[in-house]
Each structure stands twice: as C-alpha cells, then as structure tokens.
Amino acid sequence: MNKKLLAALSGAALLLALSGCSSDNSNKKLDAWAKTVCDQASAQTKKINDANTAITKVDKNGKPADVKAADSAAFQQISDAYKSLADIVSKAGAPPVDKGADQQKNSIADLTKASAAYAAVKSKVDGLDAGDQAKFADGLTAASVEADKANKTAEAALNTLRNGDVGKAMSSQQGCQQTGASPSKT
C-alpha cells in the first residue's frame, strides 16, 4: 500500500521545481522577489523530499503500526511545508507584476488548501486501525486516494504561483530549480 501513497506523492516533491525557459527579464524587482521566495522555498522542498523518502523506507509488508507512524509523520511534514510556503509568499509581498497582489492572494489561498489537504490525509491515516491488517490495508488504500487529491491540490497551488512572468523569474532562481533526476512513480 505504501507504493500507492508514494505514487500519489512522488510528483509533490518536484512540483516546486519551477521549470521553463529562463528569460532575459530586466525586471530586477521581480528577480529580487523571486530570489527571496526561492531561497526560502528550497528548504520546504527538501522537507517534502525527505517525507517522500521516509515513506519509501517503510517496509510495505511491515507492521501496520510502523507504516501508520511513518505515513502520519510524512503527511504532517508535507502539510507543514505547504503552510510554510504560504507564509513565505505572504511575507514576500505581492510580486511586482500586473495583478501581482491577486496572484499572491490566490497562491497563498491555494498553498493553504494544499496544507489542509495533507493534514486531512494525516488525520485519515491516524484514524486507521493498525490492529486489524485487513481494515488497515483498506484504510491505507482510501488514504492513498486522499493523498492523490492532496497532491493535485498542491500542484494547482504551485501552478498559481508559477504563472506568467513570476514563474519565469522563479525558474531562473537556483532555489526553485530542480536538481537531480526526477523520482519515478511506483
């Protein structure tokens, strides 16, 4: 069952890696804004990566209590990371682009929704009966469906943030660039 959870999450760690063509954008204010956000966001991306790694290290055929504890901790860590991303965007202020205040507001709202979605998955995992193997497996399958929905919410949130000139400016910042190979979905 952990493979299903990992499949739902595998894209989440890379969603923040903002790809795209780098631009010769001469807007130094926008570049400075993007640098501020990206420099701080890289730590949150690491937390998401670490949470995904923790899920993969748990033996899928191991004790349900161990799987439950690892998954619960991972979902909490991911929820916290998205909450921190919302805080980062909030503190950075509106990006200096046309309708930047709207983009900031929408990004914060969407990142907060992603955080709440992962918190809900954590609650679902916390409520699983680790004493009954069959019920636990069924519950974990249901949690993986919720994790997939949370992943889609997170992807939408990051798409809001990386839209237009803001996304182009962010893609040129080291803290928002993808490093290494993408993990494969299992």
C-alpha positions in Angstrom: 0.0 0.0 0.0 2.9 2.4 0.6 3.7 2.3 -3.1 0.3 3.8 -3.8 0.9 6.6 -1.3 4.3 7.2 -2.8 2.8 7.3 -6.3 0.4 9.9 -5.1 3.2 11.9 -3.6 6.1 11.3 -6.0 5.2 14.4 -8.0 4.7 16.6 -5.0 8.4 16.9 -4.2 9.1 18.1 -7.7 6.2 20.4 -8.1 8.1 23.3 -6.6 10.9 22.9 -9.1 9.9 25.6 -11.5 10.9 24.7 -14.9 10.7 26.7 -18.0 12.8 28.9 -20.3 14.9 31.4 -18.5 14.2 34.9 -19.5 16.3 37.9 -20.1 13.9 39.7 -17.8 15.3 43.0 -16.9 12.8 43.5 -14.1 15.3 43.5 -11.2 12.5 43.9 -8.6 10.8 40.8 -9.9 14.0 38.9 -9.9 14.7 40.0 -6.3 11.2 38.9 -5.3 11.7 35.5 -6.9 15.1 35.1 -5.2 13.6 35.9 -1.8 10.8 33.3 -2.3 13.0 30.6 -3.9 15.8 30.9 -1.4 13.4 30.1 1.4 11.3 27.6 -0.6 14.2 25.3 -1.2 14.1 24.2 2.4 10.4 23.4 2.2 11.0 21.3 -1.0 13.7 19.4 0.9 11.1 18.7 3.7 8.7 17.3 1.0 11.5 15.2 -0.5 12.5 13.9 3.0 8.9 13.0 3.7 8.6 11.0 0.5 11.9 9.3 1.3 10.6 8.3 4.7 7.5 6.7 3.2 9.7 4.6 0.8 11.9 3.4 3.6 9.0 1.7 5.5 8.6 -1.9 4.6 5.2 -2.1 2.9 4.7 -5.6 4.4 5.9 -4.4 7.8 4.0 -3.8 10.9 0.9 -1.7 10.3 1.8 0.5 13.4 5.2 1.3 11.8 3.6 2.1 8.4 1.0 4.2 10.1 3.6 6.2 12.2 5.8 6.8 9.1 2.9 7.9 6.9 1.4 10.1 9.6 4.7 11.8 10.2 5.3 12.2 6.5 1.9 13.8 5.8 2.4 16.1 8.7 5.8 17.2 7.3 4.3 17.8 3.9 1.4 19.8 5.4 3.8 21.9 7.4 5.9 22.5 4.3 3.0 23.8 2.3 1.9 26.0 5.2 5.4 27.4 5.3 5.3 28.0 1.5 2.1 30.0 2.0 3.9 32.0 4.8 6.9 32.6 2.5 4.7 34.0 -0.3 2.8 36.1 2.2 5.9 37.6 3.8 7.5 38.3 0.3 4.6 40.6 -0.6 3.0 40.9 -3.9 5.2 40.1 -6.9 5.9 43.3 -8.9 3.8 42.4 -11.9 0.4 43.3 -13.3 -2.2 41.8 -10.9 0.7 40.6 -8.6 -1.5 41.2 -5.5 -4.1 38.9 -6.9 -1.5 36.3 -7.8 -0.1 36.4 -4.3 -3.5 36.2 -2.7 -4.5 33.2 -4.8 -1.2 31.5 -4.3 -1.5 31.8 -0.5 -5.0 30.5 -0.6 -4.1 27.6 -2.7 -1.0 26.7 -0.7 -3.1 26.8 2.4 -5.6 24.5 0.8 -2.8 22.1 0.0 -1.5 22.2 3.5 -5.1 21.4 4.8 -5.5 18.6 2.3 -2.3 16.9 3.5 -3.4 17.5 7.2 -6.7 15.7 6.3 -4.7 12.8 4.9 -2.7 12.6 8.1 -5.9 12.6 10.1 -7.2 9.8 8.0 -4.0 7.8 8.5 -4.1 8.5 12.2 -7.6 7.1 12.4 -6.6 3.7 10.8 -6.9 0.6 13.0 -3.4 -0.8 13.0 -4.6 -3.9 14.9 -6.6 -5.3 12.0 -4.4 -6.0 9.0 -7.3 -6.1 6.5 -9.0 -3.0 7.8 -5.7 -1.2 7.9 -4.9 -2.2 4.3 -8.4 -0.9 3.1 -7.9 2.3 5.1 -4.5 2.8 3.6 -5.9 2.4 0.2 -8.5 5.0 0.9 -5.8 7.3 2.3 -3.8 6.9 -0.9 -6.8 8.2 -2.8 -7.0 11.3 -0.5 -3.2 11.7 -0.9 -3.6 11.8 -4.6 -6.3 14.5 -4.3 -4.0 16.5 -1.9 -1.2 16.1 -4.5 -3.4 17.6 -7.2 -4.4 20.5 -4.9 -0.7 21.1 -4.2 0.1 21.0 -7.9 -2.7 23.6 -8.6 -1.3 25.8 -5.9 2.1 25.8 -7.3 0.8 26.4 -10.8 -0.9 29.5 -9.5 2.4 30.7 -8.0 4.5 29.9 -11.1 2.2 31.5 -13.6 3.3 34.1 -16.1 6.3 36.4 -15.5 6.5 35.3 -11.9 7.1 31.7 -12.9 9.7 32.8 -15.5 11.6 34.8 -12.8 11.3 32.0 -10.3 12.6 29.4 -12.9 15.8 31.3 -13.1 16.5 31.1 -9.4 18.6 28.3 -8.1 16.3 27.6 -5.1 13.4 26.9 -7.4 15.3 24.8 -10.0 15.1 21.1 -10.0 18.2 19.3 -9.0 19.0 15.7 -9.9 16.7 13.3 -11.6 13.0 13.0 -11.1 11.9 10.1 -8.9 10.0 7.6 -10.8 6.4 6.8 -9.8 5.9 3.3 -8.5 
